[in-house]
Amino acid sequence: MLKEAIATGATVEEAHRNACAQLGVDPVDAEFEILELPEKKVFGLFGGSPAKVRAFLRETPVSVATEYLTKVLHAMGLTDVQIEAKENETTAELVLSGEGVGFIIGHRGDTLDALQYLTSLVANHVEESYYRITLDVGNYREKRQETLENLGKKMAARAVRTGRNLPLEPMNPYERRIIHTAVQTVEGAKSWSEGEDLSRHVVIGPVDGPRPQPKPERKGGYRGDRKPGGDRRGNDRRPGGYRGERGGAPANRPPRRDGGNPPPPRPVNRPQTPAAPPKPRVLDNVSTPYGRIEKKN
């Protein structure tokens, strides 16, 4: 893929400089092709023509990625960022430096990973073959890799010791690959990935599978200290106990003043049935001044 510009000038060198100015690059960075040589005027008055030159740039994945990333950083307000490209045959690392550039790392590299993904998409439109682009700021990638390696080894050792499967937080494919590599260095541990899309994460466990875990014992629980025949607080409710018969008393109670005689039983309050109204009395054979009183029907 080419990027070109055509310009004229009194000389070939001048035409080349004019074409490079249209491309916005230094003349030493652009290739050029002479389309027309300059012709002098006859007697200095008639005829003649200027030189015509085509300057062009062969766009590579790295140059396209650098140009795109520069525009994005300028839009973010970072105009003083320097980009150093370290190229290989199929990969390139773009190292960013400058004042205030550290904030584009984001939380655990989220912003940096997003910029890297977009830059890679743009760079791979240049050629048909895949070209891997990575971004780095302040040696963050190396520090992050060291942190993940230590995490993978530590969790693998814990999984072997406890016999449990230990899931980690979701990570991108690059970070998951670092964890898998670190776990392989711990004997008796293995790792695999679970989940989909953004929830994809690494699980670390023992090679022989998780071991059955003992149930935790209750210590000082509400029901753990309950005795047979006792209440929930552990007091004896059997006859003669603290809450059993009234005659019983706990061993730590002082003796009673009445010689230990049990207290009299409390009266039982039973519901009383209301009494029926009294029936009228009939007096028979009663001598009264008025004679016998007959009962009326």
C-alpha positions as CSV (number, residue, x, y, z in Angstrom):
1,M,0.0,0.0,0.0
2,L,1.4,3.3,-1.1
3,K,1.0,6.9,-0.1
4,E,2.1,9.4,-2.8
5,A,2.2,13.0,-3.9
6,I,3.2,14.7,-7.2
7,A,4.8,18.1,-7.3
8,T,6.8,20.3,-9.7
9,G,9.8,22.6,-9.3
10,A,12.5,24.4,-11.1
11,T,14.9,21.5,-10.3
12,V,14.4,17.8,-9.4
13,E,15.4,18.5,-5.9
14,E,12.9,21.3,-5.5
15,A,10.1,19.2,-6.9
16,H,11.0,16.4,-4.5
17,R,10.9,18.7,-1.5
18,N,7.5,20.1,-2.7
19,A,6.1,16.5,-3.0
20,C,7.4,15.5,0.5
21,A,5.8,18.6,1.9
22,Q,2.5,17.4,0.7
23,L,3.1,14.1,2.3
24,G,4.1,15.8,5.6
25,V,7.4,13.8,5.8
26,D,11.1,14.6,5.6
27,P,12.6,14.2,2.1
28,V,15.0,11.5,3.4
29,D,12.1,9.4,4.5
30,A,10.3,9.2,1.2
31,E,11.2,7.6,-2.1
32,F,10.7,9.5,-5.3
33,E,10.4,9.0,-9.0
34,I,11.2,11.6,-11.7
35,L,8.3,12.0,-14.1
36,E,9.7,14.9,-16.2
37,L,13.1,16.6,-16.3
38,P,13.3,20.3,-16.4
39,E,13.8,22.0,-19.8
40,K,15.5,25.3,-20.2
41,K,14.0,28.2,-22.1
42,V,15.3,29.0,-25.6
43,F,17.3,32.2,-25.4
44,G,15.9,32.5,-21.9
45,L,12.6,33.6,-23.2
46,F,10.7,30.8,-24.9
47,G,9.6,27.3,-24.0
48,G,11.0,25.4,-21.1
49,S,9.2,23.3,-18.5
50,P,9.7,22.5,-14.8
51,A,10.7,19.2,-13.3
52,K,7.9,16.8,-12.1
53,V,8.5,14.3,-9.3
54,R,6.3,11.7,-7.6
55,A,7.2,11.1,-4.0
56,F,5.8,8.1,-2.2
57,L,5.8,6.2,1.0
58,R,5.5,2.4,1.2
59,E,3.1,2.0,4.1
60,T,3.9,-0.9,6.4
61,P,1.9,-2.2,9.4
62,V,4.2,-0.3,11.7
63,S,4.0,3.0,9.9
64,V,0.2,2.7,9.7
65,A,0.0,1.8,13.4
66,T,2.2,4.6,14.4
67,E,0.2,7.2,12.4
68,Y,-3.1,6.0,13.7
69,L,-1.9,5.8,17.4
70,T,-0.5,9.4,17.1
71,K,-3.8,10.7,16.0
72,V,-5.7,9.0,18.8
73,L,-3.3,10.2,21.4
74,H,-3.6,13.8,20.1
75,A,-7.3,13.5,20.4
76,M,-6.8,12.5,24.0
77,G,-4.8,15.6,24.6
78,L,-1.4,14.0,24.6
79,T,0.5,16.0,22.0
80,D,4.1,15.4,23.4
81,V,4.2,11.6,23.2
82,Q,7.1,9.9,21.6
83,I,6.5,6.5,19.9
84,E,9.5,4.2,19.4
85,A,8.9,1.2,17.2
86,K,10.8,-2.1,17.7
87,E,10.1,-4.2,14.7
88,N,10.6,-7.9,13.9
89,E,9.4,-10.0,11.0
90,T,5.8,-10.5,12.1
91,T,5.6,-8.4,15.3
92,A,6.3,-4.9,16.5
93,E,6.3,-3.2,19.9
94,L,5.4,0.4,20.1
95,V,6.9,2.0,23.2
96,L,5.2,5.2,24.4
97,S,7.0,7.8,26.5
98,G,6.3,11.4,27.5
99,E,4.8,13.5,30.1
100,G,1.4,12.4,31.5
101,V,1.3,9.2,29.3
102,G,1.0,6.9,32.3
103,F,-2.8,7.4,32.6
104,I,-3.5,5.5,29.4
105,I,-2.6,2.3,31.1
106,G,-5.9,2.2,33.0
107,H,-7.1,-0.2,35.6
108,R,-4.8,-3.3,35.3
109,G,-3.9,-2.3,31.7
110,D,-7.5,-2.1,30.4
111,T,-7.1,1.2,28.5
112,L,-3.7,0.1,27.1
113,D,-5.2,-3.2,25.9
114,A,-8.0,-1.4,24.2
115,L,-5.7,0.9,22.3
116,Q,-3.5,-2.1,21.4
117,Y,-6.5,-3.9,20.0
118,L,-7.6,-1.0,17.8
119,T,-4.1,-0.3,16.6
120,S,-3.7,-3.9,15.6
121,L,-6.9,-3.8,13.6
122,V,-5.7,-0.8,11.6
123,A,-2.2,-2.2,11.0
124,N,-3.5,-5.5,9.7
125,H,-5.5,-3.8,6.9
126,V,-2.2,-3.1,5.1
127,E,-1.1,-6.7,4.4
128,E,-2.9,-10.0,4.1
129,S,-0.7,-11.7,6.6
130,Y,-1.2,-11.2,10.4
131,Y,1.1,-8.7,12.1
132,R,1.1,-8.5,15.8
133,I,1.2,-5.0,17.4
134,T,1.9,-4.5,21.2
135,L,1.9,-1.3,23.2
136,D,3.9,-0.6,26.2
137,V,4.2,2.3,28.6
138,G,6.9,2.6,31.3
139,N,7.9,-1.0,31.0
140,Y,4.4,-1.9,32.3
141,R,4.2,-5.2,30.3
142,E,7.2,-6.7,31.9
143,K,6.1,-5.7,35.4
144,R,2.6,-7.1,34.8
145,Q,4.1,-10.4,33.5
146,E,6.2,-10.8,36.7
147,T,3.2,-10.1,38.9
148,L,1.1,-12.7,37.1
149,E,3.8,-15.4,37.2
150,N,4.2,-15.0,40.9
151,L,0.4,-15.1,41.3
152,G,0.1,-18.3,39.3
153,K,2.9,-20.1,41.2
154,K,1.4,-19.0,44.6
155,M,-2.1,-20.2,43.8
156,A,-0.8,-23.5,42.3
157,A,1.0,-24.2,45.6
158,R,-2.1,-23.4,47.6
159,A,-4.2,-25.6,45.4
160,V,-1.9,-28.6,45.9
161,R,-1.7,-28.0,49.7
162,T,-5.4,-27.6,50.3
163,G,-6.7,-30.0,47.6
164,R,-9.1,-27.3,46.3
165,N,-9.8,-25.8,42.9
166,L,-9.1,-22.0,43.0
167,P,-10.6,-19.7,40.4
168,L,-8.9,-16.4,39.5
169,E,-10.4,-13.2,38.2
170,P,-11.3,-12.8,34.5
171,M,-8.3,-12.0,32.3
172,N,-7.5,-11.5,28.6
173,P,-6.0,-14.3,26.6
174,Y,-2.4,-13.0,26.9
175,E,-2.6,-12.8,30.7
176,R,-4.2,-16.3,30.9
177,R,-1.4,-17.7,28.9
178,I,1.1,-16.3,31.4
179,I,-0.8,-18.0,34.3
180,H,-0.9,-21.4,32.5
181,T,2.8,-21.3,31.9
182,A,3.6,-20.4,35.5
183,V,1.3,-23.2,36.9
184,Q,3.2,-25.8,34.8
185,T,6.3,-25.2,36.9
186,V,4.5,-26.3,40.1
187,E,4.5,-30.1,40.6
188,G,1.0,-31.6,41.2
189,A,-0.9,-28.6,39.9
190,K,-2.8,-28.0,36.7
191,S,-4.9,-25.1,35.3
192,W,-7.7,-24.6,32.7
193,S,-10.0,-21.8,31.6
194,E,-13.7,-21.5,32.2
195,G,-16.4,-19.0,31.3
196,E,-17.2,-17.1,28.2
197,D,-16.2,-13.7,26.7
198,L,-15.4,-11.2,29.4
199,S,-16.0,-13.8,32.2
200,R,-13.3,-16.1,30.9
201,H,-11.0,-16.9,33.8
202,V,-8.3,-19.4,34.9
203,V,-9.0,-22.2,37.5
204,I,-6.1,-23.8,39.3
205,G,-6.4,-27.2,41.0
206,P,-4.6,-30.4,42.0
207,V,-3.8,-32.9,39.2
208,D,-5.8,-35.6,40.9
209,G,-8.8,-33.5,41.4
210,P,-10.2,-31.8,44.5
211,R,-10.1,-33.7,47.8
212,P,-13.2,-34.0,50.0
213,Q,-13.1,-31.4,52.7
214,P,-14.0,-32.1,56.3
215,K,-17.0,-30.3,57.7
216,P,-16.1,-27.5,60.1
217,E,-16.8,-28.2,63.8
218,R,-19.0,-25.8,65.7
219,K,-17.2,-24.1,68.6
220,G,-19.2,-22.6,71.4
221,G,-22.3,-22.7,69.3
222,Y,-25.8,-22.1,70.5
223,R,-26.8,-25.7,70.0
224,G,-23.4,-27.3,70.3
225,D,-23.2,-27.2,74.1
226,R,-26.7,-28.5,74.7
227,K,-26.8,-31.5,77.1
228,P,-29.2,-34.4,77.0
229,G,-32.2,-33.4,79.0
230,G,-31.0,-29.8,79.2
231,D,-32.3,-26.6,77.6
232,R,-30.7,-24.5,74.9
233,R,-28.5,-22.7,77.4
234,G,-27.1,-26.0,78.8
235,N,-29.1,-25.9,82.0
236,D,-30.3,-29.2,83.4
237,R,-34.1,-29.6,83.1
238,R,-34.2,-33.1,84.5
239,P,-35.8,-33.8,87.9
240,G,-33.7,-32.2,90.6
241,G,-32.0,-29.9,88.1
242,Y,-31.9,-26.2,88.0
243,R,-35.1,-25.9,85.9
244,G,-36.6,-29.3,86.8
245,E,-38.6,-29.9,90.0
246,R,-39.0,-27.0,92.4
247,G,-37.1,-28.8,95.0
248,G,-33.9,-29.0,93.0
249,A,-31.2,-26.4,93.1
250,P,-27.9,-26.0,91.2
251,A,-24.7,-27.1,93.0
252,N,-23.3,-23.6,93.2
253,R,-26.3,-22.1,95.0
254,P,-26.0,-21.3,98.7
255,P,-28.1,-23.5,101.1
256,R,-31.6,-22.3,102.0
257,R,-32.3,-20.6,105.3
258,D,-35.3,-22.9,106.0
259,G,-33.1,-26.0,106.1
260,G,-33.6,-27.0,102.5
261,N,-37.4,-27.6,102.8
262,P,-39.0,-27.1,99.5
263,P,-41.3,-24.1,99.2
264,P,-45.0,-24.7,99.4
265,P,-46.6,-25.4,96.0
266,R,-48.1,-22.4,94.4
267,P,-51.9,-22.4,94.0
268,V,-53.1,-23.3,90.6
269,N,-55.3,-20.7,89.1
270,R,-58.0,-22.6,87.4
271,P,-60.9,-21.0,85.6
272,Q,-64.1,-21.0,87.7
273,T,-67.5,-21.7,86.3
274,P,-70.0,-19.0,87.2
275,A,-72.6,-20.1,89.8
276,A,-76.2,-20.7,88.7
277,P,-78.7,-18.2,90.0
278,P,-80.6,-19.4,93.1
279,K,-84.0,-21.0,92.7
280,P,-87.0,-19.4,94.5
281,R,-88.0,-21.3,97.6
282,V,-91.6,-22.5,98.1
283,L,-92.8,-22.6,101.7
284,D,-95.2,-25.3,102.5
285,N,-97.1,-25.8,105.7
286,V,-95.8,-22.6,107.1
287,S,-98.0,-20.8,109.5
288,T,-98.4,-17.2,108.7
289,P,-100.9,-14.6,109.7
290,Y,-102.2,-14.7,106.2
291,G,-102.7,-18.4,106.0
292,R,-101.2,-20.8,103.5
293,I,-99.6,-19.4,100.4
294,E,-100.6,-21.2,97.3
295,K,-98.3,-21.6,94.4
296,K,-99.7,-20.0,91.3
297,N,-99.4,-21.8,88.1
